[in-house]
Amino acid sequence: MTIEILPATSDRSDDAEVALDSGDGPGCQCQWWLLTNAEFEKNSREQLTERFRTEMQGERPPGLIAYADGEPAGWVRVGPRTDQARLLRTRDVTTATAEPLDADDVWAVSCFVIRTAHRGQGLMKKLLDAAVTTARDAGARVVEAYPLDPAVSKRSANQLYRGTVSVFEDAGFDVVDRPKPDRALVSLTLRD
C-alpha cells in the first residue's frame, strides 16, 4: 500500500470530507477545538462543514490528509494552539501546559480521524510524523497534544480522536502532565 500525506487545501476539500467520514468526524467537521461549547452547539452540521471548507481556503491548511493508494484514509489537525479556542479554555490543557497560553509558536496536534477500513495500519503514526514536520517547517517552537491512554482506561476507536499516549511517546514526545490518569499533555520541543 502506498501512503501519501498532503495538506488539506481547498482543492482537496472533498477528500478531507471523505477522510472525516468515520466516528464523530462527519458531525464535528474538525471544528470542536476551534469553538467554545456554546458556539459549537449553535452550528448545524452544514454550518460546521462550511466553516471547515472556509478554513481550507485560507493561507494555512488546517491539517493533513492521508491517502492510501490514492484514497482518502485519514486526517490530522495541526496548527497554532492559539487558533484552537477550546484548547485555551480546557482545564486539562491550561493547568497542565508549561507554555504560555498566548504563545503563537506553540502548535497543537488535536484531532485524528482514521477511516474504519484503514485502522491498524500505522496511519496515526504517519500522520503525526507529517504533522510534526509541518509544524517545524512553519516555525513552531513546540508541538503539544492531548492524547488518551487506553492502557489505563479502555476507549473505543472513536474516542481516540486525540491520539494515544504511546504513539506520541514513540514519536519522541514527553509527557508533561497527566491531568487525569487516562489523559496526558505531551510536548515535543522543535527549537529553543
Buried (B, 14 or more C-beta within 10 A) or exposed (E): EEBEBBBBBEEBBEBBBBBBBBBBBBEBBBBBBBBEEEEBEEBEEEEBBEBBBEBBEEEBBBBBBBBBEEBBBBBBBBBBBBBBBBBBEBEBBEEBBEBEEEBEBBBBBBBBBBBEEBBEBEBBBBBBBBBBBBBBEEEBBBBBBBBBBBEBEEBEEEEBBBBBBEBBBEBEBEBBBBBEEBBBBBBBEBEE
